Structure formats: structure tokens, C-alpha cells
Amino acid sequence: MLVLSALGELDRHDTGDWHPERPARLEAVRLGIADALGASGDGIVPIAPRAATHHEIVRVHSPHYVWSLERLAADGGGELDPDTPVSAGSWDTAVLAAGAGLAVVDELASRDGGIGFVAVRPPGHHARPGMGMGFCLLNNVAITAAALADRGERVLIVDWDVHHGNGTQDTFWDDPRVLYVSMHQSPMYPGTGRVGETGGANAPGATINFPFPAGTTGEMYRRAVDEVVADAAATFSPTWVLISAGFDAHRDDPLAGHALAAGDYAELATRVAALAPRDGRVALFLEGGYDLAALRRSIAATVGRLTGTFETDEGPTHDGPGADTIGAARVFRDRLKEGS
Amino acid sequence: MILRNIVVGVDGSENAQRALDWAITLAQPSGARVTAVHALGLLDRLEHERVPTASHRDEILDEFRTTWCRALDTAAVTDDRLALDGTPADVILAAAAERNADLIVVGERGTGGGPARDLGSTSRRVLEGADRPVLVVPQEQPA
């Protein structure tokens, strides 16, 4: 069962004709879900996105930034940086995108099982507390994680977008209630996410980064989970698992240089979902993914695997660089264990 | 006050060229080092087209070092040309801190292209975030 909150026609975030983070991405996601579950909608629990409240947003973002973003959109738009346009409809869309995740986890919490999927844009994981950036306005996954943490939950966020989720890392850098794990390409925008970035004084080890070189395949992503993240999660003992699910590490993506295939996302999803304490405590949040065909295939593979309805014929990838990165991350984990 | 290190933001825009010219002019009397900095974002510009940075990284680096920084080739100053991943304001401020710059020079508007508002311009965020003097070079006004 897929508990799905999709923006669909509520999407009013206009990034312009040239921008790769465009409304057609959500249509590719819709088609990928249909490939996995069939076009009838059976197997889907549709949840209407709701607007996140001011209180829910300012758990993560500064009131000044929230006010400024709302005003920028109300004035017709502008840009946060050369990558990140804001249109007149961006504020309303971003608030719904942030609220969709909250609605999904509330629905999951009231059920016995199911997989959550938050099919929204703009993406969120680059949005820092004080400023959006990198196509992101509000940090959707962080807003949901912060809400869960305030209810006493322990939240594991696994970010497999090919770019480091600097905004999510910043938000929970010193917060021991949230374990943040990122696998990403380095060097690459935004330039953060080194292996030595492991959390603040109050949350040592609550951040784990795998800055993989160009050309990394799915095997290294899987090994990162198997060899480092699984042990860290066992120690952390999460009550919820949220996935920052970007699909731009796919080999066809134009914005990056990793070499994953759709089947790698199915394998990753299996492993990461297994870190949750039970069924019904996993939700995926759409982040990047800019080749529409690859995005559709990757979504189908991921959702199909998690719901048991579809298997991709685009199998997982092997070999390539990246083993050194996993080794380095393990060294940092071991040092933290020795120091504790 | 003797200027020893000047950091200037460069993005291929005409305004950034004016900022670079000002940085060179200010550096020459004291022999200050000019560090030209370009932020590699998710997207960048080549020949006025927006392109994904990751797949054009080498071309962008070449364009930055040879074309956008051309004024440094003939200037009587020592220089560095740094291209770093991140947002323009973050990258400029980080470079200024790392180089212990006496002065940051930025153009009022770069290649962003959207309507100028009170949130969002790199020059404003540099001004807000800087702990050292900043020179903002305005756009050329029509005669």
C-alpha cells in the first residue's frame, strides 16, 4: 500500500522554461508510480497535501527567512540565487510541499502498514534554516523530521540524492534526535558533506557522509548501507525512517556524474526500509532527478519493490570507485565508538 | 591602510567584469593580490546559455580562467583564480575569510537574471554576511 501525497495540479512553482527542476518532473513521478502499481490507482491511499503551518515551518527555518520568502513571492517573485528562482506561486506551493510530508506521516501513524511517498516540488534538502538554495525553498524532509522529533520520535534520514543535503545536515547538526546520512558525489555542488562532518558537540556521530567520486555505481551506495549505516542505525534505533529520495545519481541524469541504474534504487530502498522498526514507518520524499525517463524508471523500480508489485529490468550496477570513501566513513565511526 | 588581499566575485557577467576592473585598479598602487572567485552551482552559463555545471565543469573552469578573468592577464598584479562549489555569496565570503581579504569587490548584479528584489542578490547577501569592507560596483547606467 502506497500512502501518496502528490502535488499534481496544485503545483504553481514556476521556474521558467529553461530550468531542469520543472513541473514535468511530477508527471514523470506519476507515470513511474502507475508503472509500478497500475493505472487504476489500486494500492494507493491518496492524501491531499495540506499547508504546513507557520509553527511547523519555523521548527526548521528562521522566521525572517520565512517572511522574506513569502513576501518575495507575493511581490511577483525573484530569485534566491542564480539556481533558485521564486515565482508568484512558489510560496503557496512550497508550503503545500512541506505539509504533504506531515500529512503522510500522520496517515501512516494511524495505519498498520504501508509506504509513504511525498511527490512534491520544489525539492527541499538544500534549504538551510536561514536561506533556501539549490532549487530548494523549504526543507520538506526536515520539517517532517522536526515534527516527529518533537513528538518524541527518533528519526533516521537517509539522503541518496547525488548532491549533499546541506540544508538537512545544518538543521540537525547538533540534534541527537535525528541521524542524518547522505550519499553524494564530491567534488560537487554544494561543496559540503565531507566524511569528517559527523555532527555537533551535542550529537557526535549523528551525521554520516559518503562523498563518493564521479563514476560511483550502485554497489558503493549499497555497501555504504550494509557496512556502515546499518550498524549506526542499530545503535541509534530509529522509530521512523525518512528517505530524501533524489534520483539524480542515475547514469542518465544531466546534473551529475554517478552511474546508478533504476535497479539500484530498488536495492537501496529494500535496505533502507529494513532499518525501520516496523512496516508503516518509512516515507520517501522526492528531491532531485532531472532526466524524466530515468526518473520515471527509477520511481517505478523503487515503488514497485517497496510495494511488491513490480520489478525493473534495469538491473543494479557494480564495481567502480568509492570503496575508499566507505573505508574513511568507517574509520570515523570507529573513532567515535572508541571515544564514547 | 594598505590593501594586501582583494577578493572579487566573477561570473562572466558585464557587471562582474566591472568589479574585476575595480579590484585591479585598487590593487595596483599597493601591489595587492587579487583573488577572483567563481561559484560553481547546479547550473552555470556558457555563451549565455544555462547548462548543467556537472557535465560542463571543465568548460566552465576553462571559460572562467581564460575569458572571464582575462583582465588579470595583462594587469600588473599577482592573482589567484578559484572556482569553488556553492552559492555565490557563500563562496565569496569563504574565500575572503580564507585569504584574510582586506576588501571584497562584487558587482551589483551578476548573471542571475531575475528581477532584483530585496532578497536574493548576491551583493546583498555578501554585504549582510561580510565581516570586512565590501565594494559593490553598480551596473553601468545608460547615458
Interface residues (C-beta under 8 A of the other chain):
Chain A: W18 H19 P20 S68 L69 R71 L72 D75 G76 G77 G78 E79 L80 D81 P82 D83 P85 V86 M131 M133 G134 F135 H163 Q185 P187 M188 Y189 P190 G191 T192 P254 L255 A256 G257 Y290
Chain B: D11 L40 G41 L42 L43 R50 P52 T53 A54 S55 L84 D85 G86 T87 P88 A89 D90 V91 G110 T111 G112 G113 G114 P115 A116 R117 D118 L119 G120 T122 R125
